[in-house]
């Protein structure tokens, strides 16, 4: 339960940081989202940052996201980060996750998400008998996570330029005549532009 709680907090803190820098400070996007995937099912997983930006601002938004993630990562030699996570970041994320958990306990969707995998032998942490921990102890585990725990989780994610794959995807054309494969509304299949 501790890894899941710590990674949920890392995700919340990084989402808030991306929102603050890329949207509010640099005004490059309406939304920037950091998402961790498959850590409950695999001995590993991946992270993904998605940004909705105009084509003209997309390269700058991509660079701002990369810079924001690199700024929170501590240098392996000095241990210093350009913009380190703070106790205020941690406490704000804990409040958000605790409030979200309390509010969503009233929805079937949330219960279904919580119970997913409880009968699968490949997800032993959610097996009957141990699976109730994720419900009973979630809030106390979230509240017990420290700033040192977040730093450890960030190091485990290996956020760095050598581990990042980046691309800018554009969906559609501004002019239907420019896109011969466009449908009658001017929509085209997304295409990737390599960075």
N, C-alpha and C positions, 0 to 999 in steps of 0.2 A: 504494500500500500504506500510506503514511503516514496519509492521511485515514481509512482503514478501521481502522487500529490506534488512532489517536487517538480516534475515535468509540467504539470498543469499550471503551477505557479510561474515557471520559466516562460511558458507560452503566454500567460496573461501579462507578465512584466514586459516581454518583448513586443507584444501587441500594443501596449500602452506607449512604449518608447517609440515604436514606428509611427503610431498615430501622432504623437507629440512632435516628432522631428519632420516626417515626410509630409504630413498634412498641415499641421498648425504652423510650424516654424517656416518651412520651405514652400508651403502651399503648392505642392506638385500633384496632389491626388485627393480624391474624396475619401478613399479607403485604402489602408495597407493592413494586411493580415498575415500573421505568423502562425503556422499550424504544424504540430507534430503528428506523425502518423505511424500507426502499427507498433508502438512500443509495448502495448499490452499483449500482443500476439507473437512477437518476434524477439529474438535476442539482438535487438537493434531496431532500426526504423529509419525514417527520414523526416526532414523538415522542409517546409515549403513556404515561401513568401509570395503572396499575390497582391498586386496593386492594380487599381483601375485608374488609368491616366489617359489624357489625350495623347494621340500619336506624337505631337510635338514635344510634350513633356515626358514621354516614356523613358528616353535614355537618362534624363536627369533624375527621374523618380527611381529608376533601377539603381543608379549610382548612390543615391541618398539612402536607399534600403541597405545596400552592401556596406556603406560607410557606417550606418547606424549599428548594424550587427557587429562589425569589426571594432567599433568604439567601446562596446560593452565587454568584449573579450579581453581578458588579461593577457599581457605579454608573457610567454612561458619563461623567459629569463628574469625579467625584472618583477613580474607579478603585477605590474601597473596597467590599468585600463584607462583609455582616454576619457571615457564617460562611464564610470563603474556603476553597478547597481547599488542602491542605497537601502537602508532600513525603511525609509518612506515608500520606496518602490515595492518592497516586500509586503509591508502592512496594507497598502492599498490593494495589492493583488489578493491578499488573504481575505480582505473584506468582500471583494467582488466575488471570489469563489465561494465563500461561505453564504453570502446572500443568494447567489445563483442556485446553489445546492438546496437551500431551504425553500426557495420559491418553486423550483422545478420538481420537488418531491410530490407535488400535487398533480403532475402530468403523467399520463400513460407513456408518452414518448420517452421521458427521462428514465422511468422505471425500466422500460424495454432496453434502453442503452446500458443501464447499470447491470441488468441481468444477462446481457449478451455474453455468451461464452461460459456461463456457469455450469453447463453440462458437457462441455467439450474437454476431453482429456488433454488436449494440446494447450489449454489455458489453466494450468493447475492453481494459479493464485486465486481463481474465481470458483474453484470447485466447491460443491456443497460442503459445509463445515468450516471452510476458510473464506468462502465468498461473502459471508455476512460482514466481514471486517470492512469491506469497501463501503458498506452502508452505515454501519454502526460507528466506525472510528474515523470517518472521512474528515469531519470538522476538526476534531482534536489533532489529527495528523497534519492537516493544512496549517493549523496554528502552531504546531511544533517545528515546522521547517524554519531554518535559520538562513541568514545571508551566506554563510559558509556553505550550506547545502546547495543553494542556488549557484554559487560559484563552481562547485564540484560538478553539478549537472551541466553547466555551460561548457566546462572543459570536456566533458564526455561527448557533447554534441559536435565537437571538433569544427566549430565555426571558424573558417579561415578562407583566404582567397584560393588556396590550393585544393580545398574540398568543395568549393561552390561551383555549380553549373548555373549559368544565367542565360536567359533569353528574353526577347521581347516578342510577344505574340500580338498580332494585329487582326482584329476580326472585322472584315468588311472593307469596303472602299467608300470614299466620300462621293464618288461618282460611279454610278452603275455602268456607264459606258466604258470606264477604265478596266472593268472586271468582266471579261467575256463569259465567265462561268456564273455570274450573279443570277439570282432568281429575280422574279419580276419586282420585288421590293428593294433590290440592290444589295441583298445579303450574299456574302461569299463565305466559303470555308475559311477558318482561321489559318493564317500562314505564319511561319516563324522567321524572324530575322535574327541571325546569329550575331552575337556581340563580339 
